[in-house]
Amino acid sequence: MTDKSTVLSWRHYLELCKPRVVALIVFTAVVGMLLAVPGWPPFDHFFYGTLGIGLAASSAAAINHFIDQKADAEMNRTKNRPLPTGELRSHNVLIFAGILGAIAMAMLVIKINVLTAFLTFMALIGYAVIYTVYLKKMTPQNIVIGGIAGAAPPLLGWTAITGEIHPHALLLVLIIYVWTPPHFWALAIARREEYAKVSIPMLPVTHGVEFTRLQILLYTILLLITALLPYLTGMSGLIYLVSAISLGLGFLYYAVQMMRKKDNKTAMRTFGYSIIYLMLIFAALLIDHYFPLSIS
């Protein structure tokens, strides 16, 4: 018979990994792997690459829980996380994060390649330390400067299969990098009072909601243009082009709605759509890669 406290403990450790966020990270990394080769990648590289990147992302998420525990305790959105509630202790979280990170690095070095392990480690440090410890509390441009770490997964997936950095992989990174500010600032607008409460200088806190809405609109227009690059460079075809334009116009619609409607509900809808946007545009890359539409 399973002990109830043991089950709860495992659930708390799973929560440390931010499974929804990590799932999106792993998905974009997998897309990078599949796009790296004409057919199917070698199964061992695909398996160990996916697992290693996923474990590294989970380690970074756990470190983020540890560093942000005081702020989390004061914010309604995060006050029920395992550390603020006392369900887990700080040293348990650090040990857990260390074990995940060590396994991830060893797996990537031994089973994949040193380049992927190095880039994954840099992304982990970039998010868990540079962004969370310094940038997040230093500047309202925190998500812009630190966004490169969160945009790295497609590149990690690509190098896991090929062992080299390719311009097409960097295009995938660029799409996520430009997507990150309008995605996160929509949430920041809806949660601005909580960020202000814990003195985190998110853009709507330091520069106001109207300015942030304008930035979301401008970045969304930039994203619409950036997302065309895979087609313009010959990386993808018509299926992707139609998808990128349609999804981009959908995002632009929400950004315009945020300029017209000054409520948090619209901001959260924009945030929700941004997640759907990223999933679908990367799915379109895959569909176009394996089932290209040819015009004779």
C-alpha beads as a LAMMPS data file, in Angstrom:
LAMMPS data file: protein, C-alpha beads

296 atoms
295 bonds

1 atom types
1 bond types

-500.0 500.0 xlo xhi
-500.0 500.0 ylo yhi
-500.0 500.0 zlo zhi

Masses

1 110.0

Atoms # bond

1 1 1 0.000 0.000 0.000
2 1 1 1.419 3.382 -1.027
3 1 1 1.992 5.857 1.778
4 1 1 -0.016 9.034 1.174
5 1 1 2.816 11.326 2.336
6 1 1 5.185 9.673 -0.141
7 1 1 2.760 10.300 -3.000
8 1 1 2.349 13.928 -1.949
9 1 1 6.119 14.321 -1.683
10 1 1 6.615 13.107 -5.237
11 1 1 3.930 15.480 -6.417
12 1 1 5.766 18.341 -4.765
13 1 1 9.024 17.371 -6.465
14 1 1 7.192 17.112 -9.760
15 1 1 5.804 20.613 -9.199
16 1 1 9.363 21.884 -8.732
17 1 1 10.050 20.801 -12.322
18 1 1 7.329 23.079 -13.730
19 1 1 6.086 20.263 -15.998
20 1 1 3.972 22.481 -18.281
21 1 1 6.860 24.838 -18.978
22 1 1 9.311 21.971 -19.409
23 1 1 6.898 20.205 -21.773
24 1 1 6.934 23.247 -24.072
25 1 1 10.726 23.428 -23.831
26 1 1 11.088 19.748 -24.707
27 1 1 8.597 20.074 -27.558
28 1 1 10.584 22.875 -29.227
29 1 1 13.805 20.912 -28.671
30 1 1 12.258 17.844 -30.308
31 1 1 11.179 19.955 -33.272
32 1 1 14.775 21.135 -33.568
33 1 1 15.931 17.493 -33.625
34 1 1 13.458 16.474 -36.311
35 1 1 14.164 19.472 -38.516
36 1 1 17.905 18.845 -38.350
37 1 1 17.785 15.861 -40.699
38 1 1 15.784 15.012 -43.868
39 1 1 14.298 11.827 -42.422
40 1 1 14.173 10.518 -38.870
41 1 1 17.060 11.137 -36.460
42 1 1 18.906 8.211 -34.838
43 1 1 16.716 6.878 -32.040
44 1 1 19.454 6.861 -29.377
45 1 1 20.339 10.505 -29.985
46 1 1 16.669 11.422 -30.079
47 1 1 15.911 9.606 -26.827
48 1 1 18.916 10.681 -24.765
49 1 1 18.868 14.191 -26.195
50 1 1 15.216 14.667 -25.268
51 1 1 15.705 13.206 -21.798
52 1 1 18.881 15.171 -21.109
53 1 1 17.413 18.489 -22.197
54 1 1 14.232 17.797 -20.227
55 1 1 16.152 16.961 -17.047
56 1 1 18.302 20.072 -17.415
57 1 1 15.205 22.238 -17.824
58 1 1 13.651 20.597 -14.753
59 1 1 16.829 21.293 -12.776
60 1 1 16.720 24.955 -13.779
61 1 1 13.057 25.138 -12.767
62 1 1 13.825 23.687 -9.325
63 1 1 16.659 26.177 -8.818
64 1 1 14.229 28.933 -9.784
65 1 1 11.837 27.703 -7.058
66 1 1 14.670 27.850 -4.520
67 1 1 15.838 31.355 -5.436
68 1 1 12.340 32.844 -5.707
69 1 1 10.843 31.229 -2.597
70 1 1 10.566 34.475 -0.583
71 1 1 8.881 36.354 -3.410
72 1 1 6.708 33.325 -4.163
73 1 1 5.410 33.348 -0.593
74 1 1 4.027 36.870 -1.068
75 1 1 2.395 36.370 -4.458
76 1 1 -1.059 34.803 -4.763
77 1 1 -0.072 33.019 -7.975
78 1 1 2.862 31.223 -6.334
79 1 1 2.196 31.141 -2.583
80 1 1 1.072 27.496 -2.713
81 1 1 4.315 26.212 -4.204
82 1 1 6.135 23.528 -2.159
83 1 1 8.765 25.825 -0.610
84 1 1 6.493 28.682 0.567
85 1 1 4.070 26.186 2.110
86 1 1 6.877 24.326 3.865
87 1 1 6.101 21.023 2.144
88 1 1 9.740 20.879 1.018
89 1 1 12.881 22.336 2.566
90 1 1 15.495 24.392 0.750
91 1 1 18.253 21.790 1.016
92 1 1 15.956 19.107 -0.404
93 1 1 15.225 21.294 -3.416
94 1 1 18.921 22.064 -4.008
95 1 1 19.874 18.399 -3.780
96 1 1 17.061 17.474 -6.144
97 1 1 18.078 20.173 -8.645
98 1 1 21.729 19.141 -8.382
99 1 1 20.957 15.481 -9.049
100 1 1 18.790 16.309 -12.075
101 1 1 21.420 18.682 -13.456
102 1 1 24.277 16.221 -12.944
103 1 1 22.382 13.382 -14.632
104 1 1 21.439 15.664 -17.522
105 1 1 25.007 16.843 -18.107
106 1 1 26.494 13.352 -17.830
107 1 1 23.896 11.965 -20.224
108 1 1 24.483 14.696 -22.809
109 1 1 28.280 14.412 -22.623
110 1 1 28.374 10.605 -22.782
111 1 1 25.427 9.840 -25.046
112 1 1 25.175 12.965 -27.216
113 1 1 28.091 15.406 -27.607
114 1 1 30.046 17.996 -25.673
115 1 1 28.638 20.910 -27.694
116 1 1 25.054 20.106 -26.712
117 1 1 26.061 19.566 -23.084
118 1 1 27.891 22.917 -23.036
119 1 1 25.025 24.849 -24.635
120 1 1 22.501 23.182 -22.331
121 1 1 24.597 24.050 -19.282
122 1 1 24.889 27.676 -20.432
123 1 1 21.115 27.860 -20.941
124 1 1 20.568 26.398 -17.457
125 1 1 22.907 28.947 -15.866
126 1 1 21.429 31.727 -17.987
127 1 1 17.918 31.082 -16.713
128 1 1 18.440 29.764 -13.190
129 1 1 21.209 32.157 -12.162
130 1 1 21.771 35.117 -14.497
131 1 1 18.073 35.790 -15.112
132 1 1 16.546 34.710 -11.798
133 1 1 19.238 36.085 -9.465
134 1 1 20.305 39.241 -11.295
135 1 1 18.294 40.360 -14.330
136 1 1 14.846 39.689 -12.892
137 1 1 15.392 42.178 -10.072
138 1 1 17.718 44.549 -11.926
139 1 1 15.927 45.842 -15.017
140 1 1 12.461 45.951 -16.617
141 1 1 14.167 44.551 -19.729
142 1 1 14.916 41.366 -17.751
143 1 1 12.839 39.123 -19.985
144 1 1 14.359 40.622 -23.138
145 1 1 17.973 40.227 -22.051
146 1 1 17.452 36.881 -20.356
147 1 1 15.147 35.558 -23.060
148 1 1 18.014 34.003 -25.009
149 1 1 18.309 31.224 -22.410
150 1 1 14.650 30.293 -22.776
151 1 1 14.918 30.429 -26.572
152 1 1 17.777 27.900 -26.763
153 1 1 15.915 24.514 -26.801
154 1 1 15.521 24.189 -30.618
155 1 1 19.259 24.808 -30.988
156 1 1 19.994 22.209 -28.304
157 1 1 17.815 19.705 -30.125
158 1 1 19.504 20.483 -33.441
159 1 1 23.044 20.096 -32.087
160 1 1 22.044 16.885 -30.291
161 1 1 21.459 15.310 -33.698
162 1 1 24.051 16.997 -35.906
163 1 1 26.748 18.120 -33.471
164 1 1 26.901 21.548 -35.112
165 1 1 25.242 24.950 -34.958
166 1 1 23.276 25.630 -38.140
167 1 1 21.760 28.976 -39.267
168 1 1 18.325 27.339 -39.530
169 1 1 18.534 26.337 -35.866
170 1 1 19.348 29.932 -34.988
171 1 1 16.203 31.038 -36.837
172 1 1 14.161 28.841 -34.515
173 1 1 15.905 30.442 -31.546
174 1 1 15.134 33.893 -32.952
175 1 1 11.424 33.131 -33.254
176 1 1 11.174 32.111 -29.592
177 1 1 13.357 35.039 -28.523
178 1 1 11.065 37.589 -30.216
179 1 1 7.973 35.717 -28.992
180 1 1 9.036 35.838 -25.330
181 1 1 8.416 39.552 -24.499
182 1 1 4.806 39.786 -25.763
183 1 1 4.107 36.377 -24.223
184 1 1 5.440 37.237 -20.780
185 1 1 4.446 40.907 -20.632
186 1 1 0.798 39.965 -21.190
187 1 1 0.998 37.881 -18.002
188 1 1 2.966 40.638 -16.245
189 1 1 0.185 43.145 -16.948
190 1 1 -2.397 40.862 -15.346
191 1 1 -0.093 40.186 -12.371
192 1 1 1.511 43.647 -12.094
193 1 1 0.258 44.307 -8.555
194 1 1 1.878 41.106 -7.304
195 1 1 5.185 41.939 -9.001
196 1 1 5.087 45.427 -7.505
197 1 1 4.397 43.931 -4.072
198 1 1 7.664 41.943 -4.161
199 1 1 9.660 44.748 -5.867
200 1 1 10.268 42.893 -9.123
201 1 1 10.662 45.610 -11.807
202 1 1 8.569 44.097 -14.568
203 1 1 7.821 46.509 -17.402
204 1 1 4.190 47.311 -16.444
205 1 1 5.381 48.079 -12.907
206 1 1 8.174 50.470 -13.913
207 1 1 6.803 51.998 -17.136
208 1 1 3.065 51.553 -16.786
209 1 1 0.468 49.371 -18.441
210 1 1 -0.114 51.570 -21.503
211 1 1 3.566 51.569 -22.425
212 1 1 3.720 47.797 -21.960
213 1 1 0.678 47.255 -24.170
214 1 1 2.385 49.294 -26.899
215 1 1 5.542 47.203 -26.537
216 1 1 3.492 44.019 -26.842
217 1 1 1.953 45.329 -30.062
218 1 1 5.341 46.310 -31.522
219 1 1 6.961 43.003 -30.593
220 1 1 3.997 41.122 -32.053
221 1 1 4.476 42.918 -35.376
222 1 1 8.184 42.089 -35.208
223 1 1 7.299 38.458 -34.467
224 1 1 4.999 38.315 -37.492
225 1 1 7.915 39.436 -39.679
226 1 1 10.485 37.220 -37.952
227 1 1 8.313 34.142 -38.340
228 1 1 8.468 34.554 -42.133
229 1 1 12.233 33.964 -42.187
230 1 1 12.101 30.137 -42.343
231 1 1 10.086 30.455 -45.561
232 1 1 12.139 33.326 -46.998
233 1 1 15.394 31.436 -46.429
234 1 1 14.098 28.235 -48.017
235 1 1 13.991 26.335 -44.738
236 1 1 10.215 25.758 -44.981
237 1 1 7.503 25.865 -47.622
238 1 1 3.942 26.959 -48.235
239 1 1 2.300 25.040 -45.395
240 1 1 4.512 26.824 -42.918
241 1 1 4.075 30.203 -44.650
242 1 1 0.270 30.049 -44.470
243 1 1 0.444 28.879 -40.845
244 1 1 2.923 31.583 -39.817
245 1 1 0.846 34.358 -41.369
246 1 1 -2.440 33.057 -39.942
247 1 1 -1.054 32.513 -36.445
248 1 1 0.790 35.829 -36.526
249 1 1 -2.346 37.725 -37.496
250 1 1 -4.158 35.952 -34.671
251 1 1 -1.515 37.135 -32.209
252 1 1 -1.741 40.641 -33.670
253 1 1 -5.501 40.582 -33.148
254 1 1 -5.021 39.898 -29.439
255 1 1 -2.340 42.585 -29.166
256 1 1 -4.707 45.124 -30.738
257 1 1 -7.474 43.967 -28.401
258 1 1 -5.171 44.707 -25.485
259 1 1 -4.762 48.262 -26.775
260 1 1 -8.549 48.644 -26.974
261 1 1 -9.656 46.776 -23.852
262 1 1 -7.884 47.776 -20.664
263 1 1 -8.694 44.708 -18.581
264 1 1 -6.677 41.840 -17.160
265 1 1 -8.980 39.265 -18.756
266 1 1 -7.870 40.315 -22.237
267 1 1 -4.244 40.221 -21.105
268 1 1 -4.633 36.646 -19.873
269 1 1 -6.351 35.640 -23.102
270 1 1 -3.390 37.068 -24.994
271 1 1 -1.027 35.135 -22.748
272 1 1 -2.995 31.944 -23.378
273 1 1 -3.017 32.473 -27.131
274 1 1 0.745 33.092 -27.139
275 1 1 1.325 29.559 -25.839
276 1 1 -0.981 28.099 -28.483
277 1 1 0.828 30.210 -31.102
278 1 1 4.245 28.799 -30.255
279 1 1 3.028 25.213 -30.193
280 1 1 1.215 25.506 -33.515
281 1 1 3.917 27.379 -35.390
282 1 1 6.485 24.747 -34.409
283 1 1 4.003 22.021 -35.308
284 1 1 3.615 23.708 -38.715
285 1 1 7.392 23.549 -39.173
286 1 1 7.237 19.801 -38.592
287 1 1 4.294 19.196 -40.912
288 1 1 5.943 21.228 -43.647
289 1 1 9.208 19.354 -43.131
290 1 1 7.732 15.872 -43.550
291 1 1 4.770 16.640 -45.836
292 1 1 5.855 19.571 -48.030
293 1 1 3.307 21.035 -50.398
294 1 1 4.640 21.241 -53.927
295 1 1 3.173 23.557 -56.558
296 1 1 3.679 22.279 -60.109

Bonds

1 1 1 2
2 1 2 3
3 1 3 4
4 1 4 5
5 1 5 6
6 1 6 7
7 1 7 8
8 1 8 9
9 1 9 10
10 1 10 11
11 1 11 12
12 1 12 13
13 1 13 14
14 1 14 15
15 1 15 16
16 1 16 17
17 1 17 18
18 1 18 19
19 1 19 20
20 1 20 21
21 1 21 22
22 1 22 23
23 1 23 24
24 1 24 25
25 1 25 26
26 1 26 27
27 1 27 28
28 1 28 29
29 1 29 30
30 1 30 31
31 1 31 32
32 1 32 33
33 1 33 34
34 1 34 35
35 1 35 36
36 1 36 37
37 1 37 38
38 1 38 39
39 1 39 40
40 1 40 41
41 1 41 42
42 1 42 43
43 1 43 44
44 1 44 45
45 1 45 46
46 1 46 47
47 1 47 48
48 1 48 49
49 1 49 50
50 1 50 51
51 1 51 52
52 1 52 53
53 1 53 54
54 1 54 55
55 1 55 56
56 1 56 57
57 1 57 58
58 1 58 59
59 1 59 60
60 1 60 61
61 1 61 62
62 1 62 63
63 1 63 64
64 1 64 65
65 1 65 66
66 1 66 67
67 1 67 68
68 1 68 69
69 1 69 70
70 1 70 71
71 1 71 72
72 1 72 73
73 1 73 74
74 1 74 75
75 1 75 76
76 1 76 77
77 1 77 78
78 1 78 79
79 1 79 80
80 1 80 81
81 1 81 82
82 1 82 83
83 1 83 84
84 1 84 85
85 1 85 86
86 1 86 87
87 1 87 88
88 1 88 89
89 1 89 90
90 1 90 91
91 1 91 92
92 1 92 93
93 1 93 94
94 1 94 95
95 1 95 96
96 1 96 97
97 1 97 98
98 1 98 99
99 1 99 100
100 1 100 101
101 1 101 102
102 1 102 103
103 1 103 104
104 1 104 105
105 1 105 106
106 1 106 107
107 1 107 108
108 1 108 109
109 1 109 110
110 1 110 111
111 1 111 112
112 1 112 113
113 1 113 114
114 1 114 115
115 1 115 116
116 1 116 117
117 1 117 118
118 1 118 119
119 1 119 120
120 1 120 121
121 1 121 122
122 1 122 123
123 1 123 124
124 1 124 125
125 1 125 126
126 1 126 127
127 1 127 128
128 1 128 129
129 1 129 130
130 1 130 131
131 1 131 132
132 1 132 133
133 1 133 134
134 1 134 135
135 1 135 136
136 1 136 137
137 1 137 138
138 1 138 139
139 1 139 140
140 1 140 141
141 1 141 142
142 1 142 143
143 1 143 144
144 1 144 145
145 1 145 146
146 1 146 147
147 1 147 148
148 1 148 149
149 1 149 150
150 1 150 151
151 1 151 152
152 1 152 153
153 1 153 154
154 1 154 155
155 1 155 156
156 1 156 157
157 1 157 158
158 1 158 159
159 1 159 160
160 1 160 161
161 1 161 162
162 1 162 163
163 1 163 164
164 1 164 165
165 1 165 166
166 1 166 167
167 1 167 168
168 1 168 169
169 1 169 170
170 1 170 171
171 1 171 172
172 1 172 173
173 1 173 174
174 1 174 175
175 1 175 176
176 1 176 177
177 1 177 178
178 1 178 179
179 1 179 180
180 1 180 181
181 1 181 182
182 1 182 183
183 1 183 184
184 1 184 185
185 1 185 186
186 1 186 187
187 1 187 188
188 1 188 189
189 1 189 190
190 1 190 191
191 1 191 192
192 1 192 193
193 1 193 194
194 1 194 195
195 1 195 196
196 1 196 197
197 1 197 198
198 1 198 199
199 1 199 200
200 1 200 201
201 1 201 202
202 1 202 203
203 1 203 204
204 1 204 205
205 1 205 206
206 1 206 207
207 1 207 208
208 1 208 209
209 1 209 210
210 1 210 211
211 1 211 212
212 1 212 213
213 1 213 214
214 1 214 215
215 1 215 216
216 1 216 217
217 1 217 218
218 1 218 219
219 1 219 220
220 1 220 221
221 1 221 222
222 1 222 223
223 1 223 224
224 1 224 225
225 1 225 226
226 1 226 227
227 1 227 228
228 1 228 229
229 1 229 230
230 1 230 231
231 1 231 232
232 1 232 233
233 1 233 234
234 1 234 235
235 1 235 236
236 1 236 237
237 1 237 238
238 1 238 239
239 1 239 240
240 1 240 241
241 1 241 242
242 1 242 243
243 1 243 244
244 1 244 245
245 1 245 246
246 1 246 247
247 1 247 248
248 1 248 249
249 1 249 250
250 1 250 251
251 1 251 252
252 1 252 253
253 1 253 254
254 1 254 255
255 1 255 256
256 1 256 257
257 1 257 258
258 1 258 259
259 1 259 260
260 1 260 261
261 1 261 262
262 1 262 263
263 1 263 264
264 1 264 265
265 1 265 266
266 1 266 267
267 1 267 268
268 1 268 269
269 1 269 270
270 1 270 271
271 1 271 272
272 1 272 273
273 1 273 274
274 1 274 275
275 1 275 276
276 1 276 277
277 1 277 278
278 1 278 279
279 1 279 280
280 1 280 281
281 1 281 282
282 1 282 283
283 1 283 284
284 1 284 285
285 1 285 286
286 1 286 287
287 1 287 288
288 1 288 289
289 1 289 290
290 1 290 291
291 1 291 292
292 1 292 293
293 1 293 294
294 1 294 295
295 1 295 296
